[in-house]
Amino acid sequence: MKNSSVGPATLAQLSALDITPDQVQLFHQHGYLIVDNLLTPEQIDLISDRFDPLFNTQFETGIYPDEWYGRPGLSQPNATQQMTGLWRCDRTLASFTLSAKIAQINATLMGWTSARYGLDTCWIKPPDAPPVYFHRNNTYTSSLAPPAIVTCWIALSDVALKTGSLEIVPGSHFWDSTDQMRFLHAPPEDYRAPLWQAASEAGVESPQIVPIVLPPGSAVFLHGNLWRGSGHNPSQTKTRRSLAISSLAGHTKFQLPGVGQGYIFERYRRQDSLDLDESYYPILWSQNGYRTPFLADYCSDALA
Ligand SMILES: O=C(O)CCC(=O)C(=O)O
């Protein structure tokens, strides 16, 4: 039988912005790690206040995002609003999503000596918002080498089953999966269908689905191979908001042209090199202290 669990995560929780070898080990074992109090209420307000202008096409820098779903007046009122590439549009958001500290935690969990920007996305699920298909983020990085991304997913409102929680399957980052990229929003079938398929391929009869329950400001770090999705928001009144900050290893390159998929990454591929251009994929944190120089002029670091 397919299981759901509403119990608390069994992992030790980190004191914010600090990380120990034991917690790195837990992350590797389970594929996720909960961190309490990553952001303050003031920081959450600062971030959330930026969303209305963005979704109303008021971009502080004048630059449009890489990906954008859910437009006021155009989309269904209950559509999930998702925007990716926030740092290019808005420097207040960039001060969080380009933060060296979050990149450092992402890198440390993955055992990388440096981390560069990968993706930054807000997920806003209004009352009655439809589910998001189960997926693995690494499936979307197959045109990169290594094809690996890690995500710090921060709750900006109460996240619980009653608001369409993020759902994860602990340990599923060890599965060999053959899934493909797909459009994630409002699936026409069971949003867990890709998960059942992957579990069956991995020989797992009853994958344990854990709804992530977080107060605003707390976060879950997610391994790129971990299966995750989210259900319908059954609330009549509550919107669920989150900010997902994803890092690549600093040494990431492109695969040869034509290898793998990555519809956002490919947009920034150079013709003359397999390097990721630091103008688009800046190095945010390195063990040796290097950080892409233009960042110092572009925005502050909200968590420095
Ligand atoms: O927040 C959600 O509903 C989905 C988020 C997600 O799937 C992701 O960050 O990969």
The ligand as a MOL file (V3000), in Angstrom:
LIG
                    3D

  0  0  0     0  0            999 V3000
M  V30 BEGIN CTAB
M  V30 COUNTS 10 9 0 0 0
M  V30 BEGIN ATOM
M  V30 1 O 6.4300 24.1850 -3.7230 0
M  V30 2 C 5.9210 23.3390 -4.4460 0
M  V30 3 O 4.7130 23.1480 -4.4500 0
M  V30 4 C 6.7570 22.4880 -5.3360 0
M  V30 5 C 8.2070 22.7850 -5.1610 0
M  V30 6 C 9.0520 21.8590 -5.8900 0
M  V30 7 O 8.5950 20.8880 -6.3980 0
M  V30 8 C 10.4720 22.1020 -6.0240 0
M  V30 9 O 10.9940 23.0750 -5.4300 0
M  V30 10 O 11.1350 21.3170 -6.7300 0
M  V30 END ATOM
M  V30 BEGIN BOND
M  V30 1 2 1 2
M  V30 2 1 2 3
M  V30 3 1 2 4
M  V30 4 1 4 5
M  V30 5 1 5 6
M  V30 6 2 6 7
M  V30 7 1 6 8
M  V30 8 2 8 9
M  V30 9 1 8 10
M  V30 END BOND
M  V30 END CTAB
M  END
